[in-house]
Amino acid sequence: MVTIDKLVEKIEELPTPDFIVQKIMNVASDPNASAKELAEVIMMDASLSSKVLKLANSAYYGIPRKITVLNEAIMILGFKTVRNLAMSVFTYSSLFSGRSDGKVDRKKLWRHFIYVAVGSESLGEILGYPVKEELFINGLLHDIGKIALDVMSPEIVEAVYDITREKNLTFSKAEELLDIPPHTLIGGKISEKWGLPDMITQTIEGHHNPSMFIDSLNAEVVATVHIADVISNIMFPGDSLSFGKPKLSPDALNILSIRPGMMKRFVEKLRKKMKKAEEFLEM
């Protein structure tokens, strides 16, 4: 039987954001830091610099002219957006770009990560959430436990995947049937290991059950990512290794005061943004 203690031991073997990514996170969170300081940190890694610039110039952000220097990208897009781009690059390169010969289609799983990030940000715009960039990074990392489990123990994920596909179940239900520690708990442990904010840890742990953090200061973020995750799973069944019909939590709808008309606007907005996010899919 696989226990969370055994998996925690393996979590220690997973890649940790390197010095440059950690420095980017710290500088981007410092209200006294300058665009020049953040650019200097990113430029320490030539590959990261080029990928951040490529994403900054993507259709998703719709900048009317080409950005050629990092300082400019930071000034136009903002510190938190550039931080999100750096974290996106790290997550993809460290966890998604490896093994591709198993049953798990990592390309589709990465698409799920990106679409939930885009969906969270899109819903935040409709709801008037003040810092939509926070929603993007929370959406991006919500299912980190699944890909980490595939990296650590691919045979476990393949067993879960077989059940979800054959019996048309959600990933979470298959975990229960196999008595496997939930990916939400594994993801939360990784978030703590990476030193990420409580907001991200709570979102990872509660995105299937927002009522867990209904009294938290982060309740709106958890609820927003939950809704984006459900809609993404409905639109692209199987991308997240989950085939059962996902259910929207009434608590999430209540936390955000969602009305039926808002959901229609959200889906329309999400479809448009998905088309513009293609460059995120090809890191």
N, C-alpha and C positions, 0 to 999 in steps of 0.2 A: 504493500500500500504506500502511495506517495503522500507524504505529510508536508505541511508548510515548512517545518523545520528543515527537512531535507532540501526543499526548494530554496530556502533562504541561503543555505550553504552554497548552492549553485549560483544564486544571484550575485554572490561576491565575485564570481568569475566573469560577469557581464562587463562590457565596456562602460566606463564612467566618462561623462563629459570631460574632455581634456582641459588643460590649463587655459587655453585660449577661449573655449566655449564658456567655461566658468567665469572668466574675466569679462567676457561680453555680457553675461547675465548680470554681473555685479555693476559694471559701468552703466549699463542701460537702466539700472534701477536707481542710480545715484542722481538725484535732482540737481546736483552741482556739477555734473560731468558735462563736457562739451562734445560737439559732434566730432571735433578733431581727435579728442581722446579715444572715442569709440572707434573711429576709423583706423587709428593707429593700432589698436588691439586686433581688429579684424584683418588688417594687412599683414599681420604676423604669419598668417596662413594663406598662401597664394591661391590654393584651390578653393578655400572657403570664400575668399574675397571675390573670385570670379563668379562663383555660384550665387552669392548674395546679389551681386550686380545683375546677373542674368534674371533672377527672380524679380528684382526691383523694376526691371524693364519689361516684365511680362504684362500681358493683357489684363491680368487680374487687377493690377493697380492703376492701369489706364493713364500713365503719365504721358502728356502730349509730346514730349521731346525725349530723346535718348539721354539717359543718365550715364556718364562715363567715369565719374569718380565717387568714391564711397561717401565723402563728406556731403556731397550733393544728395545722395540717396538718403542719408540720415536726416538731413535738413527737411527734405520733402516728405518722406514717409514717417519719420519719427523714430525715436529710440526703441520703443516697444515693438514696432513692426520689424525693424532690422534685427532685434533680438529673436523674434519669432522665426525669421528667415534662417538665422544661424542655427537655431535649435532644430528646425526642419531638416537642414542639411546634415547635422550631426545624427539625428534619429534615423534618417534614411541610410546614411553611409555606414553606421555602426551596427544596425540591426536588420536592415532590409536587403542589403546588397550582397549577402552571402549566398548560402545554399539555395538552389532553385530546382533540385531534382526530386523533391518530395511531393506529397499530395497537396500541400498548402500552396496556393497561388499568392505569393508575396506581393506581386504587382497589384492584384485586386485588393489585398488587405491594406496596402499603402493607399490605394484610392479611397478606401473607406476612411482611413485616418484623415486624409486631406478633405474629403467631402464633409465629414463631421466638423472639422475645423472651420471650413467655409460656411457650413450651415449654422454653426454656433454664432459666428460673427454676423451673418445675415439676419438671424433672428434678433440678435442684440440691436442691430440698426433699426429694425421695426419697432422694438420695444423702447428704444431710446436709452439703452444701457450706456453709461458714461465712458467706459473704457473698453471698447469693442475688441481691442488687441488682446486683452486678457482672455476673452472668450475663444479666440483663435487658438492660442497655445493650449488652453484647457481641452478644447476639442481635439487638437492634434494628438495629445498624449493620453486620451481617455482609455484606449485599449492597449496600452503599452504592455500590459500583462500577457496578452495573447502572443504577440510576436516574441516577447522575451521567453515565454514557455516553449515556443517553437525552436528558438535558438538553443535553449538549455536541454530540452527533452522532446525532440520532434516526434518520437513514437507516441507520447502522451497526446499531443495535439492531433496527430493523425487518427488516434482512437476516438477522440472527441468528434473530429470532423466526420468520420465514418458514420457515427450515430446521428449527428445533426442532419446529414444529407439523406441517409436511408430512412430515418423516422420523422423527418421534417420537424426537428426540434430546434429550440434556441441553444446557443452555446452554453448558456448558464444552466439550462435544464440537463444537458448532457453531462456537464461537470458534476451535477448532483447525482445522476445515475451511476457514474463511474467513481463516485466518492473522491473527487479530485479537488484540491484547494482551488477556490474560485480565482479567475484571472483578475478580478477586481482587487482581491487581497494581495496577490502577487504584484500587481501593478503599483499598489500603494507602498509596498516594501521597496520597490525600485525607486519610486519617487522620493522616499525618505533617504535611500542610499545616495541618490543624486543631489540631495540637499535642496529639493524643489519646495516652493511655498506650500503652506497648508491648503491653500485654495486648490492647487492642482492635485494634491494627495486626496482630498475629500471628493473631488470630481471623479477621479479614477475609481475610488472605492464606492461611490454612490450613484454613478451614472445610470445604473439599472434600477435603483431604488432611492429616488431623491428624498423620500421621507426620512432616511437615515440622518440627514443634515438639515431638516426642515427648520430647526432653530438656530442654525449656524449663520454667521455673517456671509457665508458663501452659498447660501441656499439658492439664490437666483442663478448663479453660475452653474451649479450642479443641475438645476432644473433645465436650464437652457441647453446644456450639452446632452442631457437625457432626450429632449425632444429632437434635437438635430440627429442624434444617433438612431432613434426610432424611425424617423422619416428616411434617413439614408438607407437603413436596412429594408424598408418597404420598397424604395426605389431601385435598390441593387441587392436583392436577396442573394446571400451566399458570399458576398464580398468579405464580410466580417467573420466568415466561417460559421455563420448562424443562418439556419433555414426556417426555423419556426416563425410564426407570425408574432412580431413584437407588439407590445401593448403600451400605449401612452399612460403614464401615471397621472391620475387625477390630482395628486398632490403637486406635481410639476405644473399642471395647468393652473391650479389655484395660486401657487406661489407667484407666478408671472401674470396672473389675471388675463390669461389668454382667452380671446373670444373667437368663435368660428371663422369670422372674416379674416382675422389675423393669420390663421393657419393657411388659408388659401393664398394670401399675399406672400407668406413665407415660402411656400412651395414654388410659386412663380419666380420669386427673387432668387431662390436657391438654384433653380434650373439655369437661369441666366448666368449666375456666378460660376457654376460648375463648368460651363463652356469656356470661361475665361481663365480657369485654373489649370489648364492642361500642362503648363510648364512645371507645375509643382509635381505632376505625376512622373515626369521624366527628369530625375535628378542627375 
